[in-house]
Amino acid sequence: MPQLNFDTILDIFIDNLIPETKIAVEKGNKIFGAFIIDKLDLSLVSTGTNNEVVNPLYHGEISTLFNFFKSNTLNPKNYYFITSHEPCSLCLSAITWSGFDNFYYFFPYDETESIFNIPHDLNIFKEVFNIHRGEYNKNNNYWESYSIIQKIHEISDQDNSILLNKIQQIRLNYQELSKKYQETKISNNIPLK
C-alpha cells in the first residue's frame, strides 16, 4: 500500500474540493467539504460539500458519504477520508457508523471558530456532550484522526516549500469563501448560521 501523499491530497483540495465548495457557497452553504481517496492508488473516489440550504443535516462529510455509498459497495476501510475542517459531532458519528478507520482534516476546530466565525462545533460539544474545546478521543477503537497540517510539518524532507505554498493557497481560498458565506448567510434558511 502506498504511503499517504500529502501533495496529492493538497492538489485534490485545490483542483476539486475548493471549486465545488465555491459553487456550494454561492448557493448559501457553509464552507465545509470532504473527499474520499483509495488507499491503493490514491485516486479520488467521492467528494461532497455542505448543502444545508436543502437540508440542515447535509454537512460536507454527510454529502460525501452519501455520494460514496450511492455508487460504491466497497469496504470503507480501503479508503482515506479527508475533510476540509475537523468534523462536527454529527459527522464524527457518521464517519464512525459508515465504517471508515481514519480521517484527516485540514482546519482544526479552533480555526473553524476563530478564523471562519463558525463556533457551532465547539458549542455543541460543550453544551450537549460536556466536551470542552473539542477534545474528543482522536484515536479510538473505530478510527484514528490526523491533522493534515501537523502531518506535513512532521515530514522530514528538507524542502517542504511546495507543500507549504499549497497550504497557504488553500488557506487563502477558504478565507475568501468564508468571507462570501459570512456576507450572505443572513439570507439563507440554515438553522445554525
PAVEXDREN-57183 format. One line per 3 residues: their letters; for each residue x, y, z of N, C-alpha, C, CB. Coordinates in nm, 2 decimals. Glycine has a CB too. Layout:
<sites>
a = X,Y,Z,X,Y,Z,X,Y,Z,X,Y,Z; ...
</sites>
This chain:
<sites>
mpq = 0.08,-0.12,0.00,0.00,0.00,0.00,0.09,0.12,0.00,-0.10,0.00,0.12; 0.06,0.22,-0.09,0.15,0.34,-0.09,0.13,0.43,0.03,0.12,0.42,-0.22; 0.23,0.50,0.06,0.22,0.59,0.17,0.13,0.71,0.13,0.36,0.64,0.21
lnf = 0.06,0.76,0.23,-0.03,0.88,0.20,0.05,0.99,0.15,-0.11,0.92,0.33; 0.02,1.04,0.03,0.09,1.15,-0.03,0.02,1.28,-0.01,0.11,1.12,-0.18; 0.08,1.37,0.07,0.01,1.49,0.10,0.01,1.59,-0.01,0.08,1.56,0.22
dti = 0.10,1.58,-0.10,0.10,1.66,-0.22,-0.03,1.63,-0.30,0.23,1.64,-0.31; -0.06,1.50,-0.32,-0.18,1.46,-0.39,-0.30,1.51,-0.32,-0.19,1.31,-0.40; -0.31,1.50,-0.18,-0.42,1.55,-0.11,-0.44,1.70,-0.13,-0.40,1.52,0.04
ldi = -0.33,1.78,-0.12,-0.35,1.92,-0.13,-0.39,1.96,-0.28,-0.21,1.99,-0.10; -0.35,1.88,-0.38,-0.39,1.90,-0.51,-0.54,1.88,-0.53,-0.31,1.82,-0.61; -0.59,1.77,-0.46,-0.74,1.74,-0.47,-0.81,1.86,-0.40,-0.77,1.61,-0.40
fid = -0.76,1.91,-0.29,-0.83,2.03,-0.24,-0.84,2.14,-0.34,-0.75,2.08,-0.11; -0.72,2.17,-0.40,-0.71,2.29,-0.49,-0.79,2.26,-0.62,-0.57,2.31,-0.53; -0.78,2.14,-0.68,-0.84,2.12,-0.81,-0.98,2.07,-0.81,-0.76,2.01,-0.88
nli = -1.03,2.01,-0.70,-1.16,1.95,-0.69,-1.25,2.01,-0.58,-1.15,1.80,-0.67; -1.20,2.00,-0.46,-1.29,2.04,-0.35,-1.32,2.19,-0.34,-1.23,1.99,-0.22; -1.22,2.27,-0.36,-1.24,2.42,-0.35,-1.33,2.47,-0.46,-1.10,2.49,-0.35
pet = -1.31,2.42,-0.58,-1.41,2.47,-0.69,-1.56,2.42,-0.65,-1.37,2.41,-0.82; -1.57,2.30,-0.60,-1.70,2.25,-0.57,-1.76,2.33,-0.45,-1.70,2.10,-0.53; -1.67,2.37,-0.35,-1.71,2.45,-0.24,-1.76,2.59,-0.28,-1.60,2.45,-0.13
kia = -1.69,2.64,-0.37,-1.72,2.77,-0.42,-1.87,2.77,-0.48,-1.63,2.82,-0.54; -1.90,2.67,-0.55,-2.04,2.66,-0.60,-2.14,2.65,-0.49,-2.05,2.54,-0.70; -2.11,2.57,-0.39,-2.19,2.55,-0.27,-2.21,2.68,-0.19,-2.14,2.44,-0.18
vek = -2.11,2.75,-0.17,-2.11,2.88,-0.10,-2.20,2.98,-0.18,-1.97,2.94,-0.08; -2.19,2.98,-0.31,-2.27,3.07,-0.39,-2.42,3.04,-0.38,-2.23,3.06,-0.54; -2.45,2.92,-0.34,-2.59,2.89,-0.31,-2.63,2.92,-0.17,-2.61,2.74,-0.34
gnk = -2.54,2.96,-0.08,-2.57,3.00,0.05,-2.52,2.90,0.16,-2.71,3.02,0.07; -2.45,2.80,0.12,-2.40,2.70,0.21,-2.27,2.74,0.28,-2.38,2.57,0.14; -2.24,2.67,0.39,-2.12,2.69,0.46,-2.00,2.63,0.38,-2.12,2.62,0.60
ifg = -1.88,2.65,0.43,-1.76,2.62,0.35,-1.71,2.48,0.37,-1.65,2.72,0.39; -1.78,2.39,0.43,-1.73,2.26,0.47,-1.74,2.16,0.35,-1.80,2.21,0.59; -1.64,2.07,0.34,-1.65,1.97,0.24,-1.55,1.86,0.27,-1.61,2.03,0.10
afi = -1.56,1.75,0.19,-1.47,1.64,0.21,-1.45,1.56,0.09,-1.53,1.55,0.33; -1.36,1.46,0.09,-1.34,1.37,-0.02,-1.28,1.24,0.03,-1.25,1.43,-0.13; -1.30,1.14,-0.05,-1.25,1.00,-0.02,-1.16,0.96,-0.13,-1.37,0.90,0.00
idk = -1.05,0.90,-0.09,-0.95,0.85,-0.19,-0.92,0.71,-0.16,-0.82,0.94,-0.19; -0.88,0.63,-0.26,-0.85,0.49,-0.25,-0.71,0.48,-0.18,-0.85,0.42,-0.39; -0.70,0.39,-0.09,-0.57,0.37,-0.02,-0.46,0.31,-0.11,-0.59,0.28,0.10
ldl = -0.51,0.23,-0.21,-0.41,0.16,-0.30,-0.35,0.26,-0.40,-0.48,0.05,-0.38; -0.42,0.34,-0.47,-0.37,0.42,-0.58,-0.39,0.57,-0.55,-0.42,0.38,-0.71; -0.45,0.61,-0.44,-0.47,0.74,-0.40,-0.56,0.82,-0.50,-0.34,0.82,-0.39
slv = -0.64,0.74,-0.58,-0.74,0.80,-0.67,-0.86,0.86,-0.60,-0.78,0.70,-0.78; -0.91,0.97,-0.65,-1.03,1.03,-0.59,-1.15,0.95,-0.63,-1.05,1.18,-0.65; -1.23,0.91,-0.52,-1.34,0.83,-0.54,-1.47,0.90,-0.52,-1.34,0.71,-0.44
stg = -1.48,1.00,-0.43,-1.60,1.07,-0.39,-1.57,1.21,-0.33,-1.69,0.99,-0.30; -1.65,1.30,-0.36,-1.64,1.43,-0.30,-1.78,1.47,-0.25,-1.58,1.54,-0.39; -1.79,1.58,-0.17,-1.91,1.64,-0.12,-1.89,1.77,-0.05,-1.99,1.54,-0.03
tnn = -1.99,1.85,-0.06,-1.98,1.98,0.01,-2.10,2.00,0.09,-1.96,2.10,-0.09; -2.10,2.10,0.17,-2.21,2.14,0.26,-2.33,2.17,0.17,-2.18,2.26,0.35; -2.45,2.12,0.20,-2.57,2.15,0.13,-2.69,2.18,0.23,-2.61,2.04,0.03
evv = -2.66,2.26,0.33,-2.76,2.28,0.43,-2.88,2.36,0.39,-2.69,2.35,0.55; -2.86,2.43,0.27,-2.98,2.51,0.23,-3.09,2.41,0.18,-2.94,2.60,0.11; -3.05,2.29,0.15,-3.15,2.19,0.11,-3.20,2.11,0.24,-3.09,2.09,0.01
npl = -3.10,2.08,0.33,-3.13,2.00,0.45,-3.02,2.03,0.55,-3.14,1.85,0.42; -3.06,2.07,0.67,-2.95,2.11,0.77,-2.86,2.00,0.81,-3.02,2.17,0.89; -2.90,1.87,0.77,-2.81,1.76,0.80,-2.71,1.73,0.69,-2.89,1.63,0.82
yhg = -2.72,1.80,0.58,-2.63,1.77,0.47,-2.50,1.85,0.49,-2.69,1.81,0.34; -2.42,1.81,0.59,-2.29,1.87,0.61,-2.20,1.82,0.50,-2.23,1.84,0.75; -2.08,1.87,0.48,-1.99,1.83,0.38,-1.95,1.68,0.39,-1.86,1.91,0.39
eis = -1.93,1.64,0.51,-1.89,1.49,0.52,-2.01,1.40,0.49,-1.84,1.47,0.67; -2.13,1.45,0.54,-2.25,1.37,0.51,-2.28,1.36,0.36,-2.37,1.43,0.58; -2.26,1.47,0.29,-2.28,1.47,0.14,-2.18,1.37,0.08,-2.27,1.61,0.09
tlf = -2.06,1.38,0.13,-1.95,1.29,0.07,-1.98,1.15,0.09,-1.82,1.33,0.14; -2.03,1.11,0.21,-2.07,0.97,0.24,-2.19,0.93,0.16,-2.11,0.96,0.39; -2.29,1.01,0.14,-2.40,0.98,0.05,-2.35,0.95,-0.09,-2.51,1.09,0.05
nff = -2.26,1.04,-0.14,-2.21,1.02,-0.27,-2.12,0.89,-0.28,-2.12,1.14,-0.31; -2.05,0.86,-0.18,-1.96,0.74,-0.18,-2.05,0.61,-0.18,-1.87,0.74,-0.05; -2.15,0.61,-0.10,-2.23,0.49,-0.09,-2.33,0.48,-0.20,-2.30,0.48,0.05
ksn = -2.36,0.59,-0.26,-2.45,0.58,-0.38,-2.40,0.50,-0.49,-2.49,0.72,-0.43; -2.27,0.51,-0.51,-2.21,0.44,-0.62,-2.11,0.33,-0.59,-2.13,0.54,-0.71; -2.09,0.30,-0.46,-2.00,0.20,-0.41,-2.05,0.11,-0.31,-1.87,0.27,-0.36
tln = -2.02,-0.01,-0.31,-2.05,-0.10,-0.20,-1.92,-0.16,-0.15,-2.15,-0.22,-0.25; -1.82,-0.08,-0.16,-1.68,-0.13,-0.12,-1.66,-0.11,0.03,-1.58,-0.05,-0.20; -1.55,-0.17,0.08,-1.52,-0.16,0.22,-1.46,-0.03,0.25,-1.42,-0.28,0.26
pkn = -1.52,0.06,0.34,-1.47,0.19,0.37,-1.32,0.18,0.43,-1.56,0.26,0.47; -1.29,0.07,0.48,-1.15,0.06,0.54,-1.04,0.06,0.44,-1.14,-0.07,0.62; -1.08,0.05,0.31,-0.98,0.06,0.20,-0.97,0.20,0.15,-1.03,-0.03,0.08
yyf = -1.02,0.30,0.22,-1.02,0.44,0.17,-0.97,0.54,0.28,-1.16,0.48,0.12; -0.92,0.65,0.24,-0.89,0.76,0.33,-1.00,0.86,0.32,-0.75,0.83,0.29; -1.04,0.91,0.43,-1.15,1.01,0.44,-1.08,1.14,0.48,-1.26,0.97,0.55
its = -1.10,1.24,0.39,-1.03,1.37,0.41,-1.13,1.48,0.42,-0.93,1.40,0.28; -1.12,1.56,0.52,-1.22,1.67,0.54,-1.15,1.81,0.54,-1.29,1.65,0.67; -1.22,1.91,0.50,-1.17,2.04,0.50,-1.15,2.09,0.64,-1.26,2.14,0.42
hep = -1.25,2.06,0.73,-1.25,2.11,0.87,-1.27,1.99,0.96,-1.36,2.22,0.89; -1.21,2.00,1.08,-1.23,1.89,1.17,-1.38,1.86,1.19,-1.16,1.92,1.31; -1.43,1.74,1.18,-1.57,1.71,1.17,-1.65,1.74,1.30,-1.59,1.57,1.14
csl = -1.77,1.79,1.29,-1.86,1.81,1.40,-1.90,1.68,1.46,-1.98,1.90,1.36; -1.98,1.69,1.57,-2.02,1.56,1.63,-2.11,1.48,1.54,-2.10,1.60,1.76; -2.20,1.54,1.46,-2.28,1.47,1.36,-2.19,1.39,1.27,-2.37,1.57,1.29
cls = -2.09,1.46,1.21,-2.01,1.40,1.11,-1.91,1.30,1.17,-1.93,1.51,1.04; -1.86,1.32,1.29,-1.78,1.22,1.36,-1.86,1.09,1.37,-1.74,1.27,1.50; -1.99,1.10,1.41,-2.07,0.98,1.42,-2.10,0.92,1.29,-2.21,1.02,1.49
ait = -2.12,1.00,1.19,-2.15,0.94,1.05,-2.03,0.87,1.00,-2.19,1.05,0.95; -1.91,0.92,1.02,-1.78,0.86,0.98,-1.77,0.72,1.05,-1.66,0.95,1.00; -1.80,0.72,1.18,-1.79,0.60,1.26,-1.89,0.50,1.21,-1.82,0.64,1.41
wsg = -2.02,0.54,1.20,-2.12,0.44,1.16,-2.10,0.39,1.02,-2.26,0.51,1.17; -2.03,0.47,0.94,-2.00,0.43,0.80,-1.89,0.32,0.79,-1.97,0.55,0.71; -1.81,0.31,0.89,-1.70,0.21,0.89,-1.56,0.25,0.85,-1.75,0.10,0.80
fdn = -1.54,0.38,0.83,-1.41,0.43,0.80,-1.32,0.41,0.92,-1.41,0.57,0.75; -1.19,0.38,0.90,-1.10,0.36,1.01,-1.00,0.48,1.03,-1.02,0.23,0.99; -1.03,0.59,0.95,-0.95,0.70,0.96,-1.02,0.83,0.91,-0.82,0.68,0.87
fyy = -0.97,0.94,0.94,-1.00,1.06,0.87,-0.89,1.17,0.90,-1.14,1.12,0.91; -0.87,1.25,0.80,-0.77,1.36,0.80,-0.84,1.49,0.78,-0.65,1.34,0.70; -0.80,1.59,0.86,-0.87,1.72,0.84,-0.76,1.83,0.82,-0.96,1.75,0.97
ffp = -0.81,1.94,0.75,-0.72,2.05,0.72,-0.72,2.15,0.83,-0.75,2.11,0.59; -0.84,2.21,0.86,-0.86,2.31,0.96,-0.91,2.25,1.09,-0.95,2.42,0.91; -0.84,2.28,1.20,-0.89,2.23,1.33,-1.01,2.32,1.38,-0.78,2.23,1.44
yde = -1.08,2.27,1.49,-1.19,2.34,1.54,-1.16,2.49,1.58,-1.24,2.27,1.67; -1.04,2.51,1.64,-1.02,2.65,1.69,-1.01,2.74,1.57,-0.89,2.65,1.77; -0.97,2.70,1.45,-0.97,2.78,1.34,-1.11,2.80,1.28,-0.87,2.73,1.23
tes = -1.19,2.69,1.28,-1.32,2.70,1.24,-1.40,2.81,1.32,-1.40,2.56,1.25; -1.37,2.81,1.44,-1.43,2.91,1.53,-1.37,3.05,1.51,-1.42,2.87,1.68; -1.24,3.06,1.52,-1.18,3.20,1.52,-1.16,3.26,1.38,-1.05,3.19,1.59
ifn = -1.12,3.18,1.28,-1.09,3.24,1.15,-1.22,3.24,1.07,-0.99,3.15,1.08; -1.30,3.14,1.08,-1.42,3.13,0.99,-1.55,3.17,1.06,-1.43,2.99,0.94; -1.54,3.21,1.19,-1.66,3.25,1.27,-1.78,3.16,1.26,-1.70,3.39,1.21
iph = -1.74,3.03,1.28,-1.85,2.92,1.29,-1.82,2.84,1.41,-1.85,2.83,1.16; -1.88,2.88,1.53,-1.85,2.82,1.66,-1.93,2.70,1.69,-1.86,2.93,1.76; -2.02,2.66,1.61,-2.12,2.56,1.65,-2.06,2.43,1.69,-2.22,2.54,1.53
dln = -1.95,2.38,1.62,-1.89,2.25,1.66,-1.85,2.25,1.80,-1.77,2.23,1.57; -1.78,2.35,1.84,-1.73,2.36,1.98,-1.84,2.38,2.08,-1.62,2.47,2.00; -1.94,2.46,2.04,-2.06,2.49,2.13,-2.14,2.37,2.15,-2.14,2.60,2.07
ifk = -2.16,2.29,2.04,-2.24,2.17,2.06,-2.17,2.06,2.14,-2.28,2.11,1.92; -2.04,2.05,2.12,-1.96,1.96,2.20,-1.98,2.00,2.35,-1.81,1.96,2.16; -1.96,2.12,2.38,-1.97,2.17,2.52,-2.11,2.15,2.58,-1.93,2.32,2.53
evf = -2.21,2.20,2.51,-2.35,2.21,2.56,-2.41,2.07,2.57,-2.43,2.30,2.48; -2.39,1.99,2.46,-2.46,1.86,2.46,-2.38,1.74,2.52,-2.49,1.82,2.31; -2.25,1.74,2.50,-2.17,1.63,2.54,-2.07,1.66,2.66,-2.09,1.58,2.42
nih = -2.07,1.79,2.70,-1.98,1.83,2.81,-1.83,1.80,2.77,-2.01,1.76,2.94; -1.80,1.82,2.64,-1.66,1.81,2.59,-1.61,1.95,2.56,-1.66,1.71,2.46; -1.51,1.99,2.63,-1.46,2.12,2.62,-1.35,2.13,2.51,-1.41,2.17,2.75
rge = -1.36,2.24,2.43,-1.26,2.27,2.33,-1.24,2.15,2.22,-1.12,2.30,2.39; -1.35,2.07,2.21,-1.34,1.97,2.11,-1.25,1.85,2.13,-1.31,2.03,1.98; -1.22,1.83,2.26,-1.13,1.72,2.30,-1.19,1.59,2.30,-1.06,1.76,2.43
ynk = -1.24,1.54,2.19,-1.29,1.40,2.18,-1.17,1.31,2.17,-1.38,1.39,2.05; -1.19,1.18,2.17,-1.09,1.08,2.17,-1.04,1.06,2.02,-1.14,0.94,2.23; -0.94,1.13,1.98,-0.89,1.13,1.84,-0.84,1.00,1.78,-0.79,1.24,1.83
nnn = -0.81,0.91,1.87,-0.77,0.78,1.82,-0.84,0.68,1.92,-0.61,0.75,1.83; -0.92,0.59,1.86,-1.01,0.51,1.94,-1.03,0.37,1.87,-1.15,0.57,1.97; -1.11,0.29,1.91,-1.13,0.16,1.85,-1.20,0.16,1.72,-1.22,0.07,1.95
ywe = -1.26,0.27,1.68,-1.32,0.29,1.55,-1.23,0.35,1.44,-1.45,0.37,1.56; -1.16,0.45,1.48,-1.08,0.52,1.38,-0.97,0.60,1.44,-1.16,0.62,1.29; -0.88,0.64,1.36,-0.77,0.74,1.40,-0.79,0.86,1.32,-0.63,0.67,1.38
sys = -0.76,0.98,1.38,-0.78,1.10,1.31,-0.65,1.18,1.32,-0.89,1.19,1.37; -0.62,1.26,1.21,-0.50,1.33,1.20,-0.52,1.47,1.14,-0.40,1.25,1.11; -0.44,1.56,1.18,-0.43,1.69,1.12,-0.34,1.69,1.00,-0.38,1.80,1.23
iiq = -0.39,1.72,0.89,-0.30,1.73,0.77,-0.18,1.82,0.79,-0.39,1.77,0.64; -0.21,1.94,0.84,-0.10,2.03,0.86,0.01,1.98,0.96,-0.16,2.16,0.92; -0.03,1.92,1.07,0.06,1.86,1.16,0.14,1.75,1.09,-0.01,1.80,1.28
kih = 0.08,1.66,1.01,0.15,1.55,0.95,0.25,1.61,0.84,0.05,1.46,0.87; 0.21,1.72,0.77,0.31,1.78,0.68,0.43,1.83,0.75,0.24,1.89,0.60; 0.40,1.90,0.87,0.52,1.95,0.94,0.61,1.84,1.00,0.46,2.04,1.06
eis = 0.56,1.72,1.01,0.64,1.61,1.06,0.72,1.55,0.95,0.55,1.50,1.12; 0.69,1.57,0.83,0.77,1.52,0.72,0.91,1.56,0.73,0.71,1.56,0.58; 1.01,1.47,0.71,1.15,1.50,0.73,1.22,1.56,0.61,1.22,1.38,0.78
dqd = 1.14,1.58,0.50,1.21,1.64,0.38,1.27,1.78,0.42,1.11,1.65,0.27; 1.38,1.81,0.37,1.44,1.94,0.39,1.36,2.05,0.33,1.58,1.94,0.33; 1.30,2.03,0.21,1.23,2.13,0.14,1.09,2.10,0.13,1.30,2.16,0.00
nsi = 1.01,2.15,0.22,0.86,2.13,0.21,0.80,2.26,0.15,0.80,2.11,0.35; 0.87,2.34,0.08,0.82,2.47,0.03,0.70,2.45,-0.07,0.93,2.54,-0.04; 0.70,2.34,-0.15,0.59,2.32,-0.24,0.46,2.29,-0.16,0.62,2.20,-0.34
lln = 0.47,2.21,-0.06,0.36,2.18,0.03,0.31,2.30,0.11,0.39,2.06,0.12; 0.41,2.37,0.16,0.37,2.49,0.24,0.31,2.60,0.15,0.50,2.55,0.30; 0.35,2.61,0.03,0.29,2.71,-0.06,0.14,2.66,-0.09,0.37,2.72,-0.19
kiq = 0.12,2.53,-0.11,-0.01,2.48,-0.14,-0.10,2.50,-0.01,-0.01,2.33,-0.18; -0.05,2.48,0.10,-0.12,2.50,0.23,-0.17,2.65,0.23,-0.04,2.47,0.35; -0.08,2.74,0.20,-0.11,2.88,0.20,-0.22,2.92,0.10,0.01,2.97,0.18
qir = -0.21,2.86,-0.02,-0.31,2.88,-0.12,-0.45,2.83,-0.08,-0.27,2.81,-0.25; -0.45,2.71,-0.01,-0.58,2.66,0.04,-0.63,2.75,0.15,-0.55,2.51,0.09; -0.55,2.79,0.24,-0.59,2.88,0.34,-0.66,3.01,0.29,-0.48,2.92,0.44
lny = -0.59,3.07,0.19,-0.64,3.19,0.13,-0.78,3.17,0.06,-0.54,3.25,0.03; -0.79,3.05,-0.01,-0.91,3.02,-0.08,-1.03,3.01,0.02,-0.89,2.89,-0.16; -1.00,2.93,0.13,-1.11,2.91,0.22,-1.14,3.04,0.30,-1.07,2.81,0.33
qel = -1.05,3.13,0.32,-1.08,3.26,0.38,-1.17,3.34,0.29,-0.95,3.33,0.42; -1.14,3.34,0.16,-1.22,3.41,0.07,-1.36,3.35,0.06,-1.16,3.41,-0.07; -1.37,3.22,0.06,-1.50,3.16,0.06,-1.58,3.19,0.19,-1.49,3.00,0.04
skk = -1.51,3.19,0.30,-1.57,3.22,0.43,-1.63,3.36,0.43,-1.47,3.20,0.54; -1.55,3.45,0.37,-1.60,3.59,0.37,-1.73,3.60,0.29,-1.49,3.68,0.30; -1.73,3.53,0.18,-1.86,3.53,0.09,-1.97,3.47,0.17,-1.83,3.45,-0.04
yqe = -1.95,3.36,0.24,-2.05,3.30,0.32,-2.10,3.39,0.43,-2.00,3.17,0.38; -2.01,3.45,0.50,-2.05,3.54,0.61,-2.13,3.66,0.56,-1.92,3.59,0.69; -2.10,3.71,0.44,-2.17,3.83,0.39,-2.31,3.79,0.35,-2.09,3.88,0.27
tki = -2.33,3.67,0.31,-2.46,3.63,0.25,-2.55,3.54,0.34,-2.45,3.56,0.12; -2.49,3.49,0.46,-2.56,3.39,0.54,-2.70,3.44,0.59,-2.48,3.35,0.65; -2.71,3.57,0.61,-2.84,3.63,0.66,-2.96,3.59,0.58,-2.83,3.78,0.68
snn = -2.93,3.57,0.45,-3.04,3.55,0.36,-3.08,3.40,0.34,-3.01,3.61,0.22; -3.00,3.31,0.40,-3.03,3.17,0.38,-3.12,3.12,0.50,-2.90,3.08,0.38; -3.16,2.99,0.49,-3.26,2.94,0.59,-3.19,2.83,0.67,-3.38,2.88,0.52
ipl = -3.06,2.84,0.69,-2.99,2.74,0.77,-3.01,2.77,0.92,-2.83,2.74,0.74; -3.05,2.67,1.00,-3.08,2.69,1.14,-2.96,2.75,1.22,-3.13,2.56,1.21; -2.84,2.69,1.20,-2.72,2.73,1.27,-2.63,2.80,1.17,-2.65,2.62,1.35
k = -2.64,2.93,1.16,-2.56,3.00,1.06,-2.42,3.03,1.10,-2.63,3.14,1.03
</sites>
